[in-house]
Amino acid sequence: MLKNQMALDNQTLANGVLHSSTNRSLVERNNTLHGNMDDSFRVPLSLMSCGVVIGNSLVCALFCKFRKLRTITNSFVVSLAVSDSLVAVLFVPCFLLDGHVPFFALIVPYIIGYILFAYLFNFCGVTYDRYQAIVKPLSYNSRITRSAVNKILTLVWTIPMALTLIPTTWETQPTKIFTLAKRSYQGFLILVVTACSAGILVAYSKIFQETRRQVKWMVAVGVPQIPAAFAEKNSLRGDNSGIKRMNKSRKISMNIAAEVKAAKVFAVLMITFSVCWLPLIVINIIEALGFQKSVPEKLIVVSLYTLVGNSLIDPFIYSLYKTDFRRAFRRWFGCKGAQHSDHEFTSNCSNLFGRDSYRPPKPTQSPIKKGSTLPEPLNQSFSTETFV
């Protein structure tokens, strides 16, 4: 009995993402469910919400505490963290209290819709930043400025609000007009979600193609092969041009490797987003086609947990894949081996043109060992783990 009642409530919950159901229906269904909801359903959601708040709050705190983390790309990361926090702070409490406070039934659909679209548009902003940095690096300096980032972040938070509040314009209209408007709105929002998702996939496919091309170029012609004897002889004469060329090549290779690793981070985020939000998107497409009763109950329950689970996973991705956040975490909590010099604690992205708060130091001259064609630090920069 509880399972069927939960399905009815979650159907209403899913409906709220792409359109607003009638308020009376919301109240009736949610009162039925929450009167019988047991701790086996409340406790997991509450624990997941606590994890979401702790993890994403840590990301935001690291960003605020360490000046060197305040890069352009990390601004989008923090914006994503804020949207994740909204899932725990707004979505879960409203869902758990919905049946006990009738007023919540009026606002839950709008909250869920706003959270979904805020996360989606934040992801579009992240993708745009990565696309410009890797596919069009020459124009990145002029396009992605601090002013431009502020405008983009403003749009990714205000557009979802506008999309979510549109249904309020026909809530009091006659049934015929209400039904027609609701159907049209559903189709429009499904088109928006599909277009954004397709755009993200296309952008990342081009990003990976470009990073592979850059890496192949870097390996083939990016590093000059200078005989050790010739370099050593010129070094004794005071001619360090060969070493300077190698240091320059090292800097280029490190920049490319950094951009590749950044692309990998956001590719993982994209995959988790697709997997976690797919159940809810499928549910809304089925309901938009008029087959609301055909939605499987298990899919509805799974969609609820994947929504919260996605926000729980994101901060772990930041800590595992982004070196700058990982180093900041170790430094803040005094982990062993975290004492790096300032030149090691850098952002993995958006420093290609040195426009962020941190300015990388000039490359130091590395002595070339006899019998080797490359300085040791340069060989280390070709670590395969940075390649896609």
N, C-alpha and C positions, 0 to 999 in steps of 0.2 A: 504493500500500500504506500509506504513511504517513497519507494522508488518511483512509482507512477506520479505521485504528487511532486516530487523533485523534478521530474521531467517537464511537467507543466510549467513550473516556475522558471526553469532554465530556458524553456522555449520563449517565454516572455522576455527573459533576460537577453537572449540572442536577438529577438525581434527589435529590442531597443537600440541595437548597434546601428541598424540601417533605417529604422523608422520608428515612430512612436505609436505604441498600442493604446487602446482606450484606457483611460485611468480607472474606470470601474472594473474592467477585466483584470488589471494589474492588482488591485486591492484584493479582489476575491481569490485569485490564484495564490498570491503570496501569503495571505492569512491562513489558507489551508495548509500550505507546506510548513511554514515556520512554527506552527503550533505543534508539529510532530517531529521537527528536526532534532536529531540526537547529537551527542558530542562526537560521534565518529565522523560527522561531516564538518562540524564547526572547528574542532581542534586542528586538523591538518591545514585548513585554510588559514587559521590564525597563526600557526607556526610558520607557514610559508610567508605570510605577510610580514611577520617580524624579521625573517631573513631578508626579505626584499628591502625593508626600511634600513636595516643595519648595513647591508652590502652597498646599496646605492648612496646612502649617507656618507659612507667611508670614501667613495669615489669623489663626491662633492667636497668633502673635507680636505682630501689630499690636494684637490685642484685649488682650493682657497689658501691652503697653508704654504704650498711650494710654488714660488713664482715661476720656476722653470717649467712647470706643468701648464702654464697659462698660454698655450699655443692655440692657433686657429682651429686645428683639427680637434684638440681636446675640448674646445668650447662646444663643439657638436656632441662630443662624448658626454659631457656634463648635462647638456640639454636632454640627451637620451636617458640619462640617469634620473633626471627630474621626472620625465614622463613615466619611467618605471616606478618611481616612488608613488606616483598618483594612483597606480593600480592598488597598492597596499593601503594607502592612506584614505582613498575615497571609494574605490570599487568594492573591495571586500567588506568594509564596515557597512556600507549601504546595503549590500546584498544580505548580510547576516541580520541586520536590523529591519529589513524591509517589511517583514510581516508583523512586526511589533509596533512600528510607527507608520501609520498609513500615509503620512505626507511623503515618506521616502519613495513610495510607489510612483509619485508624480515626477520625481527628478532622476530616478535610477536610469531610465533609458537615455537621458541626455548626458549623464555622467559617463556611462559606458561608451556612448558614441564619441564623446569628446576624447576620452582616453585612447580609443582605437585610432582615431584620425590624427591625434597629436603624435602618437608614436610613429604612425606611418609617414607623416610629413617630416618628422625629425629624421627618419631614416632617409628620406629623399634629400634632405639637406646634407647629411653625411656623405651620401653617394655623390652628390654634386661636387663637394669639396675634393673627394678622392679622384673623381674623374678629371677635374681641372688640374690637379697636382701631377697626375701621372700621364694622362693622354695629351694634355695641352700645357706642358710645363712653362713654355715661353710666355703664355698669356696669364698664367696663374698669378704672377706678381701684381698685375694690374686689375685682375678680376676679383680675386679673393682678398680683399682688404678688411681691416677691422670694421670699417663702416659697412661694407657689403655683408659681412657676417652678422652684424647687428640687425640689418634689414631682413636677412634670411631667417634668423631666429624669431624675429617679430612675426613674420608671415607664417612660419610653421606652427605658431601658437594661436594666432588669431583666425586663420582660415578654418581650422577645425571647429572653433567656436561658432563661426558663421554657419558652417554646414550642419552643425548639431541643432542650432536654434531655428532652422528653416521650418520644421514641422509645426512650430507654434503658430504659424500664420494661418493654418487651416484646421486647428483643433476644434474650433467652434462652428465649422461649416456644416451644412447638411450632409447626410450620409453619402449621397451620390458624388458630391464634389470632394468629400473627404477621401473616399475610396480611390477616385481617379488621381487625386494629388499624391496620395500615399504610394500608389503604384508607380507613378512617374518619378517620384523621389527615390524609390528603391532602385529603379533602373539607372538613374543618374549616379547614385552613390556606388553601385556595383561597377559602373563604367569608370568612375574615379579610382576605385580601389584596384581594378584590373589594370588601368593605364599606369598607375604609380608602380605597381608590382612589376609589370612588364618593362617599364623604364629602368627600374633598379636592376633587373636581370640583364638587360641589354648593356647598361653602363658597366656592370661588373665583368661581363664577357669581354668588352673592349679594354677594360683595365688590365685584365690578365693577359690578353694578347699583347698589349703594349709593354707590360712588365717583362714578359718572356723575350720580346724583341730587344728591349734595353739590356737585359742580362746577357743575351747572346752577343750583342755588340760590345758590351763591357769585357766579356771574356776574349772576344776575337781581336779587337783593336783598341780597347780602352786602356790597356796597360802596356807601356813600352817595354820591350825586352832589351835590356842593356847589359852587355857582357860585364861580368864582375871585374875583370882585370882592367877594362877600359874605365869603368866607374871609379875604381880604386886609384888609378893613375891620375885621373882628373881631380879627384878629391885631394890628393897630395899637392897638386898644383894650385889648389884654391878654386877650381872650377866645379861648382856644385850644381850646374844646370841639369845634369842627369838626375841627381837626387831630387831636385825641385820638380822635374817633370813627373817622377814617380810619386812624389807626395801629392801632386795635383791629381794624378790618376787615382791615387788612394782616396782622396776626398770625393771624387766623382763616384767611385765604386761604393763608398759608404753611403752616399746620398741615395743612390739607386737601390741598394740593399735595404735602406731604411724605408723607402717608399714601398718596396715589395712587401716588407713585413707589415706595414700599416694596412696595405690592401688585403693581406691575409686575415688580419684581425677583423676588418669589417665584412669580409666574405663569410667568416664564421658567424658573425652577428646576423648577416642576411639569411643564412641557412636556418639558424635557430628561430628567427622571426617567421620564416616561411612555414616551418614545421609546426610551431606553436600556434600560429594564427590561422592555419589552414582549416582546422575543424570548424571554427566560427564562420569563416568565409563560405565554406561549403553549406553550412546550415542556412545562412542568409540567402544564398543563391537558390537553394531548394524552396525556401519559403517565398522568395520573390516570384518563382514560377507557379505558385499556388498549390504546392504540395506540403503544406505545413504538417499535416498528420503523418507524413511519410518519413519524417526525420527520426532516425534511430535514437532511442533513449540513451544508449551508451555514448553515442557521439556528442550528445548534449552535455553529459556529465564530464566527458573528457575535455571538451572545449573550455569548461570553467577552470579546470586545473591547469591546462596548458597556457591559458592567459596569465595566470599568476606565476606559473613556472617559468615563463619567458622572462619576466621581470626579475626572477630570482637568479637566473643563469647569467644574465648580462654582466653584473659586476665581477663574477668569477672569470669571465672571458677577458675583461680588462686586466685583471691581476695576473692571469696566466700568460697572456699573449703580448701585452704592451709593456715593454721594458721600462719605460719612464715611470709608469704607475707602480710597477713592481719594485723598482729601486726606491721610489718615494715611500712606499709602505715599509720597506726594510729599514730605511733611515729613520722614519718617524718612530718605529717601535724598537729601534736599537738592535735589530737582528745581527747575528754574527756575520761578518763579511760584507756588511752594508756600508762601510766607511769608504766611499769612493771619492776621488777628487772631483772638483766641480766639472771638469771637462768630460767626465764619464757620465754624469747625470744629465742627459739631454733627452729631448723628445724624439720619438722615432719618426715623426712626420711634420710637415709644414715648416721645416727649417731649411728647405732647399735654397731659399734666397735670403736667409738670415733676417727675416722680418719680424720674428716673434720676440718675446721678452728675453730669450737667451741667445747670445751670440757665440757660436762655436769658435774656439781658439784656432789660431793658425797652426797648420800641421807642422809637427816637429820633424827635423831631419833624422832619419833612422840610418845607422851605419849598415852597410851592406857586408854581409859575411862573405868571406872568400869561398868561391865555388858555388855561390847562389846567385840566381839572376834576379831575384826579387827580395826586397827587404822583408823581414819576418812579419811586421805588423800588416803588410799588404796581403801576405798569404792568409792571415787570419781573417781578413775582411771578406774573403771568398767562401765563408762558411756556407755549406749547402742548405742549412736550415733557414736561411733568409731567402732562398729561391722558391718560386712558386712551381 
